[in-house]
């Protein structure tokens, strides 16, 4: 009989569980019209550089303009400049919901 293995929670998964408990969620899950604050970027150096070039910085606020929950989403940054973000990239951007943000 094969021996069954149990999977231990990896540090990354444990960190994500902690983030969800702190009210953080991926940008890809935010509904249109809501304003959120960037909390973390869970990607590699190239993704962080690309997002910095687009004007994304930790602590800044962005408003989700369009999120069809499939395909790219559009966010407003820096005084309503609109930026298209791919679904995979948006899933690696973790945000914190702001109190009193429009829904």
N, C-alpha and C positions, 0 to 999 in steps of 0.2 A: 504494500500500500504506500503510495507516495506521501511524503511528508508535506503537510500544508504550511505555508508560510503566512505570517501576518505582516501586513505593511505598517511600518511606523510612519507617523506624520513627518514629512520633511520640514526642514527649517522654513522653506519658502511657503509651504502650505500653512504652517503654523503662523507665519507672519501675515498671510492674507486673512486668516481667521481672526487675528488680532485687529487688523485694519477694518474688517466688516463690523467687529464689535465696537470700534471707535467711530462708526458712522461713515466710513469711507467706502466707496463703491467705484467700479470702473466707469469711465466716461461713456462707454458704449451702452450703459444701462440707464442713463439719465434721460428723462422725457423732454420733448421740445418745450422751450419757453422757460426752462429752469436755469437759474444762475448758480454756479458752483465755484469752489475754490480748488485749485490744483494742489494736491497733497503729496503725490509721489509719481515718479515715472519708473515703471517696473520693466525696463528694457535695457538693451545694451548701449554702448557708447555711441554708435551710429544713430540710433533712435533718439537718444537725448540730444545729440548735436542737431539733428534735423528739426526736432521740435523747438530747440533754442533759436535756430535760424528762422523759424516761422513766428517766433515771438512768444512761445510758451515758457513760462518760468514758474517754479514752485512758489505758491502763495498768491499768485494772481487769480483774478476771477474771470470766468468765461461764461457766456450764455449759449446754451444749445439752441440753435435756430431750427435745425431739421435733423430728425433721427427716425428714419423709417424702420429701425430695428433689423435692417438688412441692407447691406451695401454701405457706402460712405455716409458720414454725418457731417453737418456743417455747424461750426461754432463761431460765435462773434468774440473777437479779442481786441483789445486796445481800441476803445472808442468805436466799436461796431465794424471793424474790419473783419470780413468773413473768410474763414479758412476751412477747406475740405480736409477731413481726416479719414483715412481708411479704417474699416471696422477693426482690423487686427491691431493697428496703432492705438485706436481709441480704447481697446480692451486693456492695454498696458498703461494707460494714464489713469491713475486713481485720484478721485476727487472727494471733497467734503461738501456736503450740502450746506448752504447758507440758510440761516434762520430768516424767514420772511421772504424767501425767493418766490417769484411768480411761478405758477404751475399751469 
